[in-house]
């Protein structure tokens, strides 16, 4: 919204801009950090109080870095296993203690959406806290030494008796699971939009190379096996793009199949990035295997199979959503 410092555009406008950054910047890691930033902004703009929106969103739009911290040593996608917990203090605040691992933007973040428990709330206790990471008791770890996506700083966030005011609880106490799944849904479909846009210029370059490189007196693009590799990548790219558009529409319209569609988009994103970058390596041959842009792209792409939820987790969610939709029919 313009009153919060934005342009007044829609999420479709953001998707179009994101496509431009992905295609023009050619930096997958940076785009993964953008996904994390966008997910946090949407969470606050959708579920935050007017005061929360007015306090946090302008900061995120004006250069401060955000993170969503779910993952702990016990796991990532299974959010119900988290150990981080907050206890109420006599002054009406909460004291949050825990340790988050492998958090996208974690080492550089200024603020984070932290998933934690409020044990005194009973069985339904998982809650979302908006936390200023410059607060006393917060320690941001160093960036992890990852194989790829080094432009997406990823690392731990430690919380030691961090004071959080009750006004910085996002949603209701105990309502964190539903809200975080909605946040994750946007992240998942954005991976799909990213995959297609990131691979667009790469595939153009591959196609041009197939006309420049000759084998057996003709360009290698005249050989059907090479054509097969290039067209397989194109099929995957366009399928991922359009299923991601469908997922965004379903999410914005709050249709019942939105979660399922977002997982389909995320699954295809990882597989398409693997296929597209491997296609480049195979078509370029030994040149592709030499340390450089093609090997970097492949190493970055492999991270997208894990980040944002593994392929196996997407299958699990799709199957569960299929059953749920069938029972609701």
Secondary structure, 3 states (H helix, E strand, C coil): CHHHCCCCCCHHHHHHHHHHHHHHHCCHHHHHHHHHHHHHHHHHHHHCCHHHHHHHHHHHHCCCCEEEECCECCECCCHHHCCCEEEECCCCCEEEEEEEEEEECHHHCCEEEEEEECHHHCCCCEEEEEEECCCCCEEECCCCCCCCCCCCCEEEEEEEEEEECHHHEECCCCCHHHHHHHHHHHHHHHHHHHHHHHHHHHHHHHHHHHHHCEECCEEHHHCHHHHHHHHHHHHHHHHHHHHHHHHHHHHHCCCCCHHHHHHHHHHHHHHHHHHHHHHHHHHHCHHHHCCCHHHHHHHHHHHCCCCCCCHHHHHHHHHHHHHHHHHHC
